[in-house]
Amino acid sequence: MNISLCFFARFREQLGIQQELYTLPIECNGHELLAQLAQRGEKWQDLFANPQGVLVAINQEMATLDSRIKQGDEVAFFPPVTGG
């Protein structure tokens, strides 16, 4: 099951990639996807091990980490933004 991952701001900077095609073994939710990505290595662990530091959009709409991710979805990651 293929999905598209998009990385913005510090995610793009630290990983050195903007987008990639990713294969999920089964449908999952955002929490499960973060756990899979965190297992890819140290810089991935630094970015995805703490869910409070991750905002997610699915198919260009804000989502929660409980949202289901399905075949063909585009999942974007970016840090929380604070205003002032």
C-alpha positions as CSV (number, residue, x, y, z in Angstrom):
1,M,0.0,0.0,0.0
2,N,1.7,3.2,-1.2
3,I,1.3,6.7,0.3
4,S,3.1,9.9,-0.4
5,L,5.0,11.6,2.5
6,C,5.7,15.3,2.4
7,F,8.1,17.0,4.8
8,F,8.1,20.7,5.7
9,A,10.2,23.1,7.8
10,R,12.5,21.4,10.2
11,F,11.4,17.9,9.0
12,R,12.6,18.8,5.4
13,E,15.8,20.5,6.7
14,Q,16.9,17.6,9.1
15,L,16.0,14.8,6.7
16,G,17.2,16.4,3.6
17,I,14.2,15.4,1.6
18,Q,10.9,17.1,0.7
19,Q,8.8,14.2,-0.5
20,E,9.0,10.4,-0.9
21,L,6.8,7.4,-1.8
22,Y,6.4,5.2,1.2
23,T,5.0,1.6,1.4
24,L,2.8,0.8,4.3
25,P,2.3,-2.9,5.1
26,I,-1.3,-2.3,6.2
27,E,-3.7,0.6,6.8
28,C,-2.7,2.5,10.0
29,N,-3.3,5.7,11.9
30,G,-0.9,8.6,12.3
31,H,0.5,7.3,15.6
32,E,1.4,4.0,14.0
33,L,3.0,5.8,11.0
34,L,5.1,8.0,13.3
35,A,6.3,4.9,15.1
36,Q,7.3,3.2,11.8
37,L,9.2,6.4,10.7
38,A,11.0,6.7,14.1
39,Q,12.5,3.2,13.5
40,R,14.3,4.4,10.4
41,G,17.3,5.8,12.3
42,E,18.6,8.5,14.6
43,K,17.4,11.6,12.8
44,W,14.0,10.0,12.2
45,Q,13.8,9.1,15.9
46,D,14.6,12.7,16.9
47,L,11.8,14.0,14.7
48,F,9.0,11.4,15.1
49,A,9.4,9.9,18.5
50,N,7.6,12.8,20.2
51,P,4.1,13.2,18.8
52,Q,3.6,16.6,20.5
53,G,6.2,18.0,18.1
54,V,4.4,16.8,14.9
55,L,1.4,18.2,13.1
56,V,0.0,16.1,10.3
57,A,-2.2,16.8,7.2
58,I,-3.8,14.0,5.2
59,N,-4.7,14.9,1.6
60,Q,-4.0,18.6,2.4
61,E,-6.5,18.7,5.3
62,M,-5.4,19.0,8.9
63,A,-5.8,15.7,10.7
64,T,-5.1,14.1,14.1
65,L,-2.7,11.3,14.8
66,D,-5.7,9.1,15.3
67,S,-6.8,9.6,11.7
68,R,-6.6,6.6,9.4
69,I,-4.2,6.5,6.5
70,K,-5.2,4.7,3.4
71,Q,-3.8,3.6,0.0
72,G,-2.9,6.6,-2.1
73,D,-3.1,9.2,0.7
74,E,-0.7,12.1,0.9
75,V,0.6,12.7,4.4
76,A,2.4,15.9,5.3
77,F,4.4,16.6,8.4
78,F,5.3,19.9,9.9
79,P,6.1,21.4,13.3
80,P,3.5,23.3,15.4
81,V,3.6,27.0,14.7
82,T,3.4,29.6,17.4
83,G,2.3,33.1,16.9
84,G,3.1,36.2,18.8
